[in-house]
Every structure is written in C-alpha cells, then in structure tokens.
C-alpha cells in the first residue's frame, strides 16, 4: 500500500469524522430545568462541546484540503486560523 493510498484512506476517515462532529453540533441543547442547580453548568458544557465540534470539523476539513493538494501535486495554500474571540482580535 502506497503512502498516497494511506492518505486517501485517512482523508475518507476524516470526512466520516466531520460527519459525526456535525451531528454533535446539530444536536439540540435541552432546556434546563429551573429546579436543577446544575442546569447552568450543563448548558455551558453543551455549548462548549458544540463549539469544539465545529472548530474540530473545520480544522479537519482544512487539513484534508492540504493533503489532497499534496497528493495531486498542487501548491498548498496556507490559511490563517481565525478562531480567536472578539476580545483577542480587538486587542491586537
């Protein structure tokens, strides 16, 4: 099995991983029970999980693009990561 064959398999697996991450991001956040003291923490954790799933999916897709370009012998275009928050962007 050649290196390119292995990379193609990894790319395919990456696409499958992105599909799973999309499912996580699309899941509904269950509304908290007002009687539950941990509801705010659960909501916060659910939102953080969604954010992480979305950022991971984009990171995987960007890497897939780079690897496909390398396999096809095309020039690789470096993309600047812009996942910083509003405050971080404005502080520069």
C-alpha positions in Angstrom: 0.0 0.0 0.0 1.5 3.3 -1.1 1.7 6.5 1.0 -0.9 8.1 -1.2 -3.3 5.2 -0.7 -2.9 5.5 3.0 -3.5 9.3 2.8 -6.7 8.6 0.8 -7.9 6.3 3.5 -7.1 8.9 6.2 -9.0 11.5 4.1 -12.0 9.3 3.9 -11.9 8.7 7.6 -11.6 12.5 8.1 -14.8 13.0 6.1 -16.5 10.5 8.3 -15.3 12.2 11.5 -16.5 15.5 10.2 -20.0 14.0 9.6 -20.0 12.8 13.2 -18.9 16.2 14.5 -21.7 17.9 12.5 -24.2 15.6 14.3 -22.8 16.7 17.6 -23.1 20.4 16.6 -26.7 19.9 15.3 -27.9 18.3 18.5 -30.4 20.4 20.4 -29.4 21.8 23.7 -32.0 20.6 26.1 -33.5 23.4 28.0 -32.6 23.4 31.7 -35.0 22.5 34.5 -35.4 25.7 36.7 -35.3 23.4 39.7 -31.9 21.9 38.7 -29.0 23.8 40.3 -26.5 22.3 37.8 -28.5 23.4 34.8 -26.3 26.4 34.0 -23.2 24.2 34.1 -24.8 21.7 31.8 -25.8 24.3 29.3 -22.3 25.8 29.4 -20.8 22.4 28.8 -23.2 21.6 26.0 -22.3 25.0 24.3 -18.6 24.4 24.7 -18.9 20.9 23.2 -20.7 22.3 20.2 -18.1 24.9 19.7 -15.3 22.4 19.9 -17.1 20.1 17.5 -17.4 22.9 14.9 -13.8 24.1 15.3 -12.5 20.5 15.1 -14.6 19.9 11.9 -13.2 23.0 10.2 -9.7 22.0 11.3 -10.1 18.5 9.8 -11.5 19.9 6.6 -8.6 22.3 6.2 -6.1 19.6 6.7 -7.9 17.4 4.2 -7.7 20.2 1.6 -3.9 20.4 2.3 -3.3 16.7 2.0 -5.4 16.4 -1.2 -3.4 19.3 -2.8 -0.2 17.5 -1.8 -1.4 14.2 -3.4 -2.4 16.0 -6.6 0.8 17.9 -6.7 -0.9 21.3 -6.4 0.6 24.2 -4.5 -0.6 24.3 -0.9 -2.3 27.4 0.2 -1.8 28.2 3.9 -4.9 29.5 5.6 -4.7 31.7 8.6 -6.6 30.4 11.6 -9.1 32.9 12.8 -10.7 31.1 15.7 -9.8 33.7 18.2 -12.6 35.5 20.0 -13.7 39.1 19.6 -11.6 40.4 22.5 -8.5 38.7 21.2 -8.9 40.2 17.7 -9.6 43.7 19.0 -6.6 43.7 21.5 -4.1 43.5 18.6 
